[in-house]
Amino acid sequence: MKEFTLTIAIRKRNEKGQSAFIPYMMAGDGGLDMLHERISFLEEAGADAIEIGIPFSDPVADGEVIQEAGSRALKRGVTLRKVMSELQAQLHSIPLVVMTYLNPVLAYGVSEFVEDCERAGVKGLIIPDLPHEERGLLSDALIGKDIALVPLISLTSSLERIEKIARKAEGFVYAVTVNGITGVRSSFASDLMDHLRVLKGVSNVPVLAGFGISTPEQVRHFSSIADGVIVGSAIVTAFHEENLEKIQSLIEASRTAVSQ
């Protein structure tokens, strides 16, 4: 089976002895007119792919920082359909991963949403509230398309469930590093690194760590075992505060660590 573009981008970074870095940004925070400028900045700064969050009124996985960013975007009238239209208007070469919830996709229409994703150059989808058992709601419409349906695996998942999800994983495995919602963390579970090793042992696609990672030190720490890291709240805050140096320091941290 042909590998997804998203997987290839991550593996290319790993082949250089470096950890992949995927920043998260909230579409429409600061205005939709900033969307392409921020994508271009992240690409030029060295991101390997970009996770683009869609503002939603009832986000079950988002912490305070991302919820506030989503609220700012919603107040500007940003919707999933408007984001897709904007992405189609100006394509980018870096793989884009759209993170949204199931209800907006169902309201959009699954087939139409997938077609618009393809036209927009989207290479991955993350749907936090889509149970693995119901993945067919989207995966059936994605057959034959270069759009990976990326699964999340939590710390509390049993080995049996981890193996079940990992067997069907596309793009990469999103290894959730905390119990709960996104947001800055100062510490993580003591057995987390062992958990990541288990995921890497059963997964045929790269394993990326995400949720709570917010400092260069944490990026280097997780990059020592995971194939890459995903940073959300710290990136959203940096854009909101126009602290672009912070973003660059996070990306550079991933380049100094070699995944084992």
Steps between C-alpha positions, in 0.01 A plus 500: 500500500631844407604711798315822574678827427467584870690188604768560239561855628554371854725215391715738295569701816575183698742381231707809578528383859258767616158507657205623295325814621131572440369831636130556564332827407140612536356603165351848517662607826621843400279488190480267203716743307789389726457130420734476202757734652526279808512179298784645291687613812476153658613334178799731463587451869539127437170335594448161335120529490246735655194409704223750434230518763146597408311716753211313659249602765535181707858371478539192720879463466614862512653671800448861603753657261361327192141552612565874529661506155199317361266749666691791345469335157130424546436864587652586162250270333751230411346163404628171363361584158671841494832346603475237226418767244799707610735202484382420148565859392874474571670161507814418700762232448526404869260224611200644682310304763151624585384446859127534544211327671249258355186716509636773270611232253158333503330838457734576209433162341774237523549452125503873428737562791745237377488636146565853625789372716655341194462822299657696787808279517410356840704185570361395835192514723476483879151455645537469881140396565485236226518158673726243335199272457324771297798605285317365195289816506805673350739228388259366240490841332881524515570180306741572215582850625829628638336610825595310814251449781730545799402314819554619856611247761466590867712405799216290642454281192556129554767320298225317313336828401835662416578214262150517347528873429865487391428234236271740314698818572565733209743790473627469854384396845411798719624390841310704759750573778258607774168385642258780418492797269775692324698770676841584642636243749801523731522123556389173346430145619813307604418207272426713194825419320430128540154561354655667195739207455204262502324708234810503281530126539153428361455783248588484132485879473694768692398575858472868596455626853255782567292679769674713761838533327589869518871563561820427305609272786180296472535486122852360536384255768222345292704513182746260661250216460206610281531548125375854542314746718186708464487836677171684527429742785851648499477569126153653530619726783813601310299602194251690717784683674695538172796320657632326190840438659328263743369292212842485338660386825250214531566380146877527547474288816358211300801516267749443778349172614542166328210258526603157629 
